[in-house]
Amino acid sequence: MARQEVIVLLLTLSVATLGLLAARSFTTRGMDADARDARSGQQWLSSKYESLSAVVPLTNWWRFGDTAAAATMHAALWNGSRWDLHRTNRLAAAVVLQRLRRRASAARVLDAGCGWGGSIFFLEEARRQAALNGSLDAHQLVTYEGLTLSPTQARAARESASRGGLGDRVRFARASYEEALPAASYTAVLAIESIEHSSDLAGALHNLGGSLERGGVLIVVTDFLRRAGANLRLLTQYRLHWCGPHATWHPPANDARWEHLLRRAGLRVVQRVQLTQDLYHRPAWVLTIYFELLLFGHMVATTFGMKRLALQLSNQIGGVARELLLHAGVIDYVFMVAERAKAAPLRKLSRRGAIRHTLTKFRGSRE
């Protein structure tokens, strides 16, 4: 047995022993205390992102050294020379700018799960640069709306927009993308690492798809299930601590399920980019040790009522479980674009309905 495997085994056994001495089983007590409260999924997510808001901007600024990174919440990707927090933003911006060039009228863009507004600010800067170099109409009015469940994130995003002189064209609200959205209103809707937190994927896609104008696009960056039935323990922790205890649709969905639900929402996939290979992966043996320690720490925190610590540890558990699943090839990290049909689909009539429809048209022409 390799030395690393021995270390992992000893530490895992130590953690398991401590867990038994605590006289509380994680499976019955330590899953997520907040999941057993009467709080709704939105409240759980709000607490989760309030907790992250105290940490992520500082760590991103320290890792990437710019204010734009501090306002961005999604994963960094390898771009060939360095870790790049804005690669998914660039992919999204390319799609949005392409759609803007196809239209002469004003456009609206929605970020469903906007965090501190980093993706919106990136899109607006990309639009401004395109207007300066002449590849986009400088007079085209583009407005942005961002939704987040975190009051801290919404407030910080508004302040950033105001400092950047964007207050008249950018609006941030504390709201859920699962609440009713205006129909046929947006040229593009972004859901970057947010759709996996929905309580009902089918309902969320129907709501977001219905908010798109004809020919509009839904841009999603999320996890896809590659191997069903594998690593069920990790998947359970991923669903509970990353997606949320309110996610009743057992995330993540596989390719076939995505295709089916998008089709039901009136959308079709027009672009897909596999990004898993460009994610940063820490060694699996390090993650395994860290994961077991986090589970034990979370069990202790929930047992003794330390809710804030339990929530921070829950965030870490979900993230590490997700990283291990990516490492094992159980899930994939995917950029996907789905387009709403440019015209309403023709209703398929029964034979009797078709005859009635023909007779009605005939009578109308004779009158």
VOBALO-225088 format. One record per residue (C-alpha): x, y, z. Coordinates in Angstrom, 1 decimal, padded with zeros to 4 digits. Layout:
! VOBALO-225088
> xx/yy/zz
> X/Y/Z
...
END
This chain:
! VOBALO-225088
> xx/yy/zz
> 000.0/000.0/000.0
> 001.4/003.4/-000.9
> 002.4/005.8/001.8
> -000.2/008.4/000.8
> -002.9/005.7/001.0
> -001.8/004.7/004.5
> -002.0/008.3/005.7
> -005.5/008.7/004.2
> -006.6/005.4/005.9
> -005.2/006.3/009.3
> -006.7/009.8/009.2
> -010.1/008.6/008.0
> -010.2/005.9/010.8
> -009.3/008.6/013.4
> -012.1/010.9/012.1
> -014.6/008.0/012.1
> -013.6/007.1/015.7
> -014.1/010.7/016.9
> -017.4/010.8/015.2
> -018.6/007.7/017.1
> -017.4/009.2/020.4
> -019.5/012.2/019.7
> -022.6/009.9/020.1
> -024.4/011.5/017.2
> -024.4/009.9/013.7
> -023.8/012.4/010.9
> -026.4/010.6/008.8
> -029.2/011.3/011.2
> -028.0/014.5/012.9
> -025.2/016.1/011.0
> -026.5/016.4/007.4
> -027.4/020.1/007.5
> -029.2/021.6/010.5
> -030.7/024.2/008.4
> -032.3/021.6/006.2
> -034.3/020.4/009.2
> -035.5/023.9/010.1
> -038.7/025.3/008.7
> -036.8/027.7/006.5
> -037.4/027.7/002.8
> -034.9/027.0/000.1
> -034.6/030.7/-000.6
> -033.7/031.4/003.0
> -031.1/028.6/003.0
> -029.5/030.1/-000.1
> -029.6/033.6/001.2
> -027.8/032.4/004.4
> -025.3/030.5/002.3
> -024.4/033.5/000.1
> -024.4/035.9/003.0
> -021.8/033.5/004.6
> -019.7/033.4/001.4
> -019.9/037.1/000.9
> -017.7/037.6/004.0
> -014.9/035.5/002.4
> -014.9/035.1/-001.4
> -014.3/038.8/-002.4
> -011.2/038.9/-000.3
> -009.8/035.6/-001.4
> -010.5/036.3/-005.1
> -008.8/039.7/-004.8
> -005.8/038.1/-003.1
> -005.6/035.2/-005.7
> -006.2/037.3/-008.9
> -005.3/040.8/-007.8
> -008.0/042.9/-009.4
> -011.3/044.4/-008.4
> -013.2/042.6/-011.1
> -012.1/039.3/-009.6
> -013.4/040.4/-006.2
> -016.9/040.9/-007.8
> -016.9/037.4/-009.5
> -018.1/034.3/-007.8
> -017.7/031.4/-010.3
> -014.8/029.0/-010.8
> -011.4/030.0/-012.4
> -010.3/028.1/-015.5
> -006.9/027.5/-017.0
> -006.5/029.6/-020.2
> -003.2/028.1/-021.4
> -000.9/030.3/-019.3
> -002.7/031.1/-016.0
> -005.8/030.6/-013.9
> -008.5/032.9/-015.4
> -011.6/033.9/-013.4
> -013.2/035.5/-016.5
> -013.1/032.7/-019.1
> -016.7/031.9/-018.6
> -017.5/035.6/-018.7
> -015.7/035.8/-022.1
> -017.7/032.9/-023.5
> -020.9/034.5/-022.3
> -019.9/037.9/-023.7
> -019.2/036.5/-027.1
> -022.7/035.0/-027.3
> -024.4/038.2/-026.0
> -022.5/040.5/-028.4
> -023.4/038.3/-031.3
> -027.0/038.6/-030.4
> -026.8/042.4/-030.0
> -025.3/042.7/-033.5
> -028.3/041.0/-034.9
> -030.7/043.6/-033.6
> -031.1/047.4/-034.0
> -033.4/048.0/-031.1
> -032.8/048.2/-027.4
> -031.9/045.0/-025.5
> -032.3/043.7/-022.0
> -030.0/041.2/-020.3
> -030.8/039.3/-017.1
> -028.3/037.6/-014.8
> -030.2/035.0/-012.8
> -028.0/034.6/-009.7
> -025.7/037.6/-010.2
> -023.7/037.6/-007.0
> -021.8/040.9/-006.7
> -022.6/041.7/-010.4
> -019.2/040.6/-011.8
> -020.6/039.1/-015.0
> -022.9/042.1/-015.7
> -020.0/044.5/-015.3
> -017.8/042.3/-017.6
> -020.6/042.2/-020.2
> -021.0/045.9/-020.2
> -017.3/046.5/-020.5
> -017.2/044.1/-023.5
> -020.1/045.9/-025.1
> -018.4/049.3/-024.5
> -015.1/048.0/-026.1
> -017.1/046.6/-029.1
> -018.8/049.9/-029.6
> -015.4/051.8/-029.5
> -013.9/049.5/-032.1
> -016.9/049.9/-034.4
> -018.1/046.3/-034.2
> -021.3/047.3/-032.4
> -023.7/050.2/-032.6
> -022.6/052.7/-029.9
> -026.2/054.1/-029.7
> -027.8/050.8/-029.0
> -029.3/050.9/-025.5
> -028.6/047.8/-023.4
> -029.9/047.5/-019.9
> -029.0/044.8/-017.3
> -030.8/043.3/-014.4
> -029.3/041.1/-011.7
> -031.1/038.9/-009.2
> -029.5/037.6/-006.0
> -031.0/036.3/-002.8
> -028.2/037.9/-000.7
> -028.9/041.4/000.6
> -025.2/042.0/001.0
> -024.5/041.0/-002.6
> -027.3/043.2/-004.0
> -026.1/046.2/-002.0
> -022.5/045.7/-003.0
> -023.5/045.3/-006.7
> -025.6/048.5/-006.6
> -022.7/050.4/-005.1
> -020.3/049.1/-007.7
> -022.7/050.1/-010.5
> -023.1/053.6/-009.0
> -019.3/054.1/-008.8
> -019.0/053.0/-012.4
> -021.6/055.4/-013.6
> -024.0/052.6/-014.6
> -026.8/053.3/-012.2
> -029.2/054.3/-015.0
> -028.8/051.1/-017.0
> -028.1/048.4/-014.4
> -030.5/047.3/-011.7
> -029.9/044.7/-009.0
> -032.6/043.2/-006.9
> -032.9/040.8/-004.0
> -035.1/038.3/-005.7
> -035.3/034.7/-007.0
> -035.2/033.7/-010.6
> -037.8/031.1/-009.7
> -040.3/033.9/-009.1
> -042.4/035.1/-012.0
> -040.4/037.0/-014.6
> -041.7/039.3/-017.4
> -042.6/037.3/-020.5
> -040.6/037.6/-023.7
> -038.5/040.5/-022.3
> -034.8/039.5/-022.5
> -032.4/039.1/-025.3
> -030.1/037.0/-023.1
> -030.4/035.4/-019.6
> -027.3/034.2/-017.8
> -027.4/031.4/-015.1
> -023.7/030.9/-014.2
> -023.3/028.4/-011.4
> -026.8/029.2/-010.2
> -029.4/026.9/-011.9
> -028.2/023.9/-009.8
> -029.6/025.7/-006.7
> -033.1/025.8/-008.1
> -035.8/023.9/-006.1
> -037.3/022.6/-009.4
> -035.2/022.5/-012.6
> -038.1/022.1/-014.9
> -040.0/025.0/-013.4
> -036.9/027.2/-013.4
> -036.1/026.5/-017.1
> -039.7/027.2/-018.0
> -039.6/030.5/-016.1
> -036.3/031.6/-017.6
> -037.2/030.4/-021.1
> -040.5/032.2/-021.0
> -038.7/035.4/-020.1
> -036.7/035.3/-023.4
> -037.8/037.1/-026.5
> -038.1/035.0/-029.7
> -034.5/034.1/-030.7
> -033.2/035.0/-027.2
> -030.6/032.8/-025.5
> -030.2/031.2/-022.1
> -026.6/030.9/-021.1
> -025.9/028.2/-018.5
> -022.8/027.2/-016.7
> -023.4/024.2/-014.5
> -022.6/020.6/-013.6
> -023.9/017.7/-015.7
> -024.1/014.2/-014.4
> -021.9/011.9/-016.4
> -022.0/008.6/-014.5
> -025.3/007.8/-012.7
> -025.0/005.5/-009.7
> -021.4/006.2/-008.9
> -020.0/007.8/-005.7
> -023.5/008.0/-004.1
> -022.1/009.2/-000.8
> -020.4/012.2/-002.4
> -023.4/012.9/-004.6
> -025.6/013.0/-001.4
> -023.2/015.6/000.2
> -023.0/017.5/-003.1
> -026.8/017.8/-003.3
> -027.3/018.7/000.3
> -024.4/021.2/000.8
> -023.8/022.5/-002.7
> -027.2/022.5/-004.4
> -029.3/022.8/-001.2
> -031.7/020.7/000.8
> -034.6/022.3/-001.1
> -033.5/020.9/-004.5
> -036.1/018.2/-004.9
> -035.0/017.3/-008.5
> -031.9/015.3/-007.3
> -029.2/017.4/-009.1
> -027.3/017.2/-011.3
> -029.2/016.3/-014.4
> -027.6/014.2/-017.2
> -027.6/015.1/-020.9
> -030.8/013.4/-021.8
> -032.7/015.1/-019.0
> -031.3/018.5/-019.9
> -032.4/018.1/-023.5
> -035.9/017.0/-022.5
> -036.5/019.8/-020.0
> -035.1/022.4/-022.4
> -037.3/021.2/-025.1
> -040.3/021.4/-022.8
> -039.3/025.0/-022.0
> -039.3/025.9/-025.7
> -035.5/025.9/-025.9
> -032.9/024.1/-028.0
> -029.2/023.7/-027.4
> -027.1/025.7/-029.9
> -023.7/025.6/-028.3
> -021.9/023.5/-025.7
> -018.4/023.7/-024.3
> -016.8/021.1/-022.0
> -014.8/022.9/-019.4
> -014.0/020.2/-016.8
> -010.5/019.6/-018.1
> -009.6/023.3/-017.4
> -010.7/023.4/-013.8
> -008.1/023.4/-011.0
> -008.0/020.0/-009.3
> -006.3/019.5/-005.9
> -004.9/016.0/-005.3
> -007.7/013.6/-004.6
> -006.0/012.2/-001.5
> -005.7/015.7/000.0
> -009.4/016.4/-000.8
> -010.4/013.1/000.8
> -008.8/013.9/004.1
> -010.1/017.4/004.0
> -013.6/016.1/003.2
> -013.7/013.7/006.2
> -012.5/016.4/008.6
> -015.1/018.9/007.3
> -017.8/016.3/007.9
> -016.7/015.7/011.4
> -016.4/019.5/012.1
> -019.9/020.1/010.7
> -021.3/017.3/012.9
> -019.7/018.9/016.0
> -020.9/022.4/015.0
> -024.5/021.3/014.4
> -024.5/019.2/017.6
> -023.5/022.2/019.8
> -025.7/024.7/017.9
> -022.9/026.7/016.3
> -025.0/027.6/013.2
> -022.7/030.2/011.6
> -019.7/027.8/011.8
> -022.0/024.9/010.5
> -023.0/027.0/007.5
> -019.4/027.9/006.7
> -018.4/024.2/006.9
> -021.4/023.3/004.8
> -020.2/025.5/002.1
> -016.8/023.8/002.2
> -018.3/020.3/002.3
> -020.3/021.0/-000.8
> -017.4/022.5/-002.7
> -015.0/019.7/-001.8
> -017.6/017.0/-002.6
> -018.1/018.7/-006.0
> -014.4/018.8/-006.6
> -014.1/015.1/-005.8
> -016.9/014.2/-008.2
> -015.3/016.2/-010.9
> -012.0/014.5/-010.1
> -013.7/011.1/-010.4
> -015.4/011.9/-013.7
> -018.9/011.6/-012.1
> -019.9/015.1/-013.1
> -018.8/017.5/-015.8
> -018.5/021.3/-015.8
> -020.3/022.6/-018.9
> -020.9/025.9/-020.7
> -024.2/025.7/-022.6
> -026.3/028.0/-024.8
> -030.0/027.3/-025.5
> -032.0/029.4/-027.9
> -035.7/030.1/-027.8
> -037.5/029.4/-031.0
> -037.6/032.5/-033.3
> -041.3/031.8/-034.1
> -044.1/030.2/-032.2
> -044.4/026.5/-033.0
> -047.3/025.4/-035.2
> -050.0/023.7/-033.3
> -050.6/020.1/-034.5
> -054.3/019.6/-035.1
> -056.2/016.4/-035.0
> -057.9/015.2/-038.2
> -061.2/016.5/-037.0
> -059.6/019.8/-035.9
> -057.9/020.2/-039.3
> -061.2/019.7/-041.1
> -063.0/022.2/-038.8
> -060.1/024.7/-039.3
> -060.3/024.3/-043.1
> -064.1/024.8/-043.2
> -063.9/027.9/-041.0
> -061.3/029.4/-043.4
> -063.5/028.5/-046.4
> -066.6/030.1/-044.9
> -064.7/033.2/-044.0
> -063.4/033.6/-047.6
> -066.9/033.3/-049.0
> -068.2/036.0/-046.7
END
